[in-house]
């Protein structure tokens, strides 16, 4: 039996494990089994906390479809909370993820994590004119719309993720300018459906809002699952929001589909 904790961060939910000695390894099917919302624990992804020689800890992230994820903003904030609770980190420090190094700060009940941004926002005319594309640890397509509530996001996400313009796939965000706040919905690659929030998507959308809509930093974003805030400090982008432990338990690896 192995211990796990279940976290929720603005509606994004994660199963979190500690493997400080790096001995815990899941197969792709075991990840899928863990994240299954009917026969497993249920989550958007799995996080594993492990040791790193040069940082407070290492973040290992797996999407619900079993694939390895380069980065997950809300997952990172959840893992910071978990690491602090396990005395593996203080309230300020650094960690390593597949997309590189990150800083973090615990600010009261909120967790603030640095998001790495690769390159600049690109103009994008797929699926319509006026879109943007940027990598915030993972690729994100930003699609401005008049009303996020009426858009049919799931088929758009499926179509764009397999489009020839996105050879590595992409996350898809529809955003609306709601009187100084960005209303947003995200289709997540790796979960392969709409999620209740997305931290790297929030960062990508905030950059779009700053450059295309002249929003001032910090920028607030309203997701179905809760609110996030993105700030730019010098040349760094910081994602802030809640990360909450909702329950914990034990699970047997033998109960998971392993092949």
N, C-alpha and C positions, 0 to 999 in steps of 0.2 A: 504494500500500500504506500502511495506517495501523497504528500500533502500538497494542496493547491489553495489558492485564494482567487476569488472572482471579483474583478474590479469593473466599475463603470465610470467613464469619463465623458460627460456631456452626451450620454446615450451610446457611445462606442463601448463595447464590453469585451473583456479579455480574461482568459484563464492564465494565472501567473504561477510559475514554479521557481524554486531556488535550486540551482545546481552549481554551487560555488566551486566544486572540484571538476566541473564540466563532464561528469559521467552520465548525466541524463540525456538520452537521445531518443527522439520520437521518429517513427517512420511517417511518410506522407499520409498514409491511411490512418495512423493513430491520431495525427493532428485533425484530420477530417472527422474522426470519431469523437474526439474531445469537443469539437465545435458544433457538432450536430445538435440542433435545438429540440429534437424529439427523443433521440436515443443516447445523447451524450450530456455534457454539462451545458453546452450552448454558449457560443461566443463569436465575435468577429475575428478573433485571432488568439494566438498563444504566445506568451512571453516567458523567456527563461533568463533568470538573473545568474550571471556567472562572474568569476574573478577576471580581472585584467591587470597585467603587470604595471601599466602606466596610468591607469585611470581608476576612479572609485569602483567602477564595475563595468561589465560588458552587457549590452542588451542584445538578445537573440530573439528575433520576431518571425513568426510564421502566420501566414494568412489562413483563413478558414478553409481554403481549398487545398491546404497542405504545402503550398509554395513558400519559399523563404522570402521575406520582405526586407528591402533595403532599409526602410525607415517607416515609423508610424508615430505621428506626433502625439496623439492621445494615448497610445500605448506607452510611449516614452514617459509621459507624465504619470501614468499609472505605475510604471516600474520604478520611477523615482520615489514615489510614495511607499511602495513595497520595500525598496532598499533601505530607506530611512527607518521604517518600522522594524526591519531585521538587523538594525545597527551595522549595515554594510556601507552606509554613507551618512554624512552629516547633512545639514539643511542647505548646503551650498557646495557645488563640486563639479566634476566632469564625468562623462561616461563615453564608451565607445559603442557605435552601432555600425552596421554594414556600410553606411554612407559616410563614415568618418566620426570625428570627435564632436561632442556637444557639451555645453554648459547647462547647469540647472540651478534653480533656487526655489526653496519652499517659502512661500509668502503667505503666512497664516494658513488658511484652509485651501489655498490655491497653489498649484505647481506651475512654475515658469520654466520653459525649456527652449534652448536655442535651436532653431531650425536652419539647416544648411540649404542654401539656394545655389543652384548651378546655373550660371549664365544669367541672361536677362529675359524679361517677358517678350515673347515673340507674337507678332500679329498672326492670326490664324483664321482662315476663311472656311473651315470645315468644322461643324456641319452648316454654318451660315457665316456671313460676313460679320466682322466686329468681335470675333472670339480672340482668346489669348491662349498661349501655351508656355509652360515653364516647369522646370524640375525643382521641386522642393524636398529632395530626398527620394521622391518617386515622381513620375511624370503626371502632370495635371493639365487637363483641358478646361478652360473657363468659358462658359457660354452665357452672355448676358441676356436676360429675358424680361418681359414686362411683368409677369406674375409667376413666381416659382410654384405656387400652389396648383396651377392648372397644367403644368408641363408633364408630359409622359416621359419621365426620366429613364426608366429601366430599359426600354428598347433603344433609346439614344445611347445609353452607356454600353449596351451590348454591341451596337453597331460601330461605335467609335473605337471600342477596345480591340476590335478585329479589323479595323480599317487600315488600308495600306499606308496611310499617313502616320500611323502609330505602330511601327513594326515591333515594339516591345510592349504593346498594349498601353492603356492610359486610364487614369481616373478621370471622371467627368463631373464637373460642377456647374450647376445652373445657378445664376446669381441675379438678385434684384436690388436696385437702389431704393431702400425703404427709409427715406428721410434721415440720411446720415448713418444708417445701420445697413449692413449687408445681410439680406435674407438669402439663405443658401441651402441647397440640397446636393448631396454627393452620391454618385455611383462609384463604388470602390472596386478597383481591380484586385483580384485575389479573394475578395468576398463575393464578387460577381453579382452584386445587387446593390440597392440603395441602403446606406447605413444612416443611423440617426445623427451622426456627426463625423467629422474627419479633420484632424489637426493639420496635416500637411496641405489638405484642400483649403482649410481656412487661411493658411499662409499664402497660398497661390492666389486665392480670391482677394485677399487684402492687398497684395501687390498690384493686382489688376485695378482694384478700386482706387488705389493711390495714384496710379499712372494714367488711368483712363477717365476716372471720375473726379480726380483731384481731392480725394478724401485725405484728411489730416491724420497723422499717427498720434495715438494708437487707434486702431480700427476695431469696432465691435462687429461680431458676426453672429447671427441668430440661426441656429439649426433646429430641426425638429426636436432633438434630444436635449437642447440647452444652448447656452451662450458661451462663446469663446472670444478672446481678445488677442490681437496680434499687434506688436509694436516693433518699430525699427529704431535701433539705437546704434548710431554710427553706421557701420556696414553689416550689422547683425540683425537678424529677425528673431523675435521671441514670441512664443505661443504660451498664453496663460489661460487657465481654467481649472475646474474642479476635477478631482480624481478620488473616487470613494470605494472603499472596501465594502462589498455587499454581503458576502458570506465566504466561508472557508470549509474545507472538508478533505476527505481522503478518497483516492480512487486506485483501483487495481489495474495495472498495465494489462493483465490477462483478460480484462473485460473489454479492451479496445481492439478494434479490427487492426491487425498488424501487417497484413500483406497488401 
